[in-house]
Amino acid sequence: MSQNEKTLTPKLIKKLWLAFVLLVLLMGSSYIFITGYFANKYSQETTQRLNADVAHHVIAEKFKDASPFLEDGSVNKPLFGDLMHDMMAVNQSIEVYLLNESGDVLYSVVLDHGDKSSIKTVSLAPIQSFIKNKGERFVLGDDPRNPGEQKIFSAAPYSVDGRNGYMYIVLAGKKFQEISDNLMGQYFAKLGIGATFLTMLFSLVIGLMAIWFLTKNLRLITQTVRKFHDGDLEARIADPQDSDIEVFAKSFNEMADSIVGNMDKMKSVDHLRRELIANVSHDLRTPLAILKGYIETLQIKNDTLSEEQKKEYLQITHDNVDKLSNLVNQLFEYSKLEAEQVTPVKEPFSITELSHDLIAKFRVLAEQKQIELQLDNPQENCMVFADVSLVERALQNLIENALKYTQANGKVTLSLQKKGKNVEINITDTGTGIPVNEQPFIFDRYKQVDKSAKKHGVGLGLAIVKKIMDLHDTTITVLSKPKEGSSFIFNLPAYQI
């Protein structure tokens, strides 16, 4: 692994190694425990199988010459003393118990020596299962000297002098358990050290290979992210669908595309901002210069100017103040729309009545310019579901725009027509029209169709209309031919009464 790769994901590599080491230790401990458990189980089962008939032989050999009970009904302790002496000479771990038919312990040499913690009754279920299967099945029984523990045993039934019961022989007694525990501890220690050493050795080799293999794609992705961070905006993860972490690879590519796209948009916005500043500066500078010039003239030549000249200068000043006010209002209105600070309040209203009001409002201006302004299809009442104030603003801008570009003796028509579930609104003029190469850009922010014409302003009117259409989830279309006029068409959802 190169130095560059090490510095890419050091925390992840450390975590992988830590997890791997903990996993190895857990597996090693589990292996030792399981091995010891089954080894002990195997040893116990082997011992029980080999000594399965011990209890039966004891009854057959010892009880044929002497009864385990004396004439007064008590247990023949000397007999059991000799029995334990003989058996312990062969196997010191054996413990012999005489049980009645209820499982009560009648006598045992080990219990006769004063073991206070011993139990007095042995469960018969394991004994009966052992006898039934003739010792062929591994069964654990109660350990009378250690309540709660179970040991391997041999058992056989007896019937002597009208007495019935069981000969119960624990094959792994207390002494056997002590020796076994000591040896088992040593065995676990040796096995643990050896197994841990070998496991760590092999795990080191396998771990290096596994971590290198598992982090291969991650290193590749990290290097690609580093390139992107360092300025290579074209850096992408090749074939993300083939990566082991496909979701992450695809997410990075999508994120990179989004960042680059947003950067392009920011550049475009910055360009438009510069264009806005230039356009607004020009539009503000002209009326301000005019205002300053006429005000200074009034101040300097006030005594020499006639009353008619003073009125003319004041009217010019007033018109330029209106122009500035209108420009500032447009900028404020558009900034609110662009910042999404305007939420449409949609309600049913009559677009026909609104159109009548707007035609009446602009009729005086149209007559001054000798332009015919009319409403088409005024008889049918068209109801729509939209924000009435925003729609009014959009229509007002479109009518103002149509009047601005229409010469004397021209015509501007606002028509309404129901089409299915919508109402189509069309504002048509017989003005100068829009050049074909300019039509795709007329709704752009601050776009001027003809920059040489001062009356066109900064082009915010149509941009505001476009934003209002976006808020209503509809589009506006322009149809125009140079010197033949233009039509602006949009649809609003009809309201069903």
Buried (B, 14 or more C-beta within 10 A) or exposed (E): EEEEBEEBBEEBBEEBEEEBBEEBBEEBEEBBEEBBEEEEEEBBBEBBEEBBEBBBEBBEEBBEEEBBBEEEEEBBEEBBEEBBEEBBEEBEBBBBBBBEEEBEBBBBBBBEEEEEEBBEEBEBEBBBEBBEEEBEEBBBBBBBBBEEEBBBBBBBBBEEEEBEBBBBBBBBBBBBBEEBEEEBEEBBEEBBEEBBEEBBEEBEEEBEEEBEEEBEBBBBBBBBBBBBEEEEEEBBBEEBEEBEBBEBBBEBBEEBEEEEEEEEEEEEEEEBEEBBEEBBEBBBEBBEEBBEEBEEBBEEEEEEBEEEEBEEBEEBBEEBEEBBEBBEEBBEBBEEBBEEEBEBEBEBBBBBBBBBEBBEEBBEBBEEBEBBBEBEEBEEEBBBBBBBEBBBBBBBBBBBBBBBBBEEEBBBBBBBBBEEEBBBBBBBBBBBBBEEEBBEEBBBBBBBBEEEEEEBBBBBBBBBBBBBBEBBEBEBEBBBEEEEBBBBBBBBBBBEE
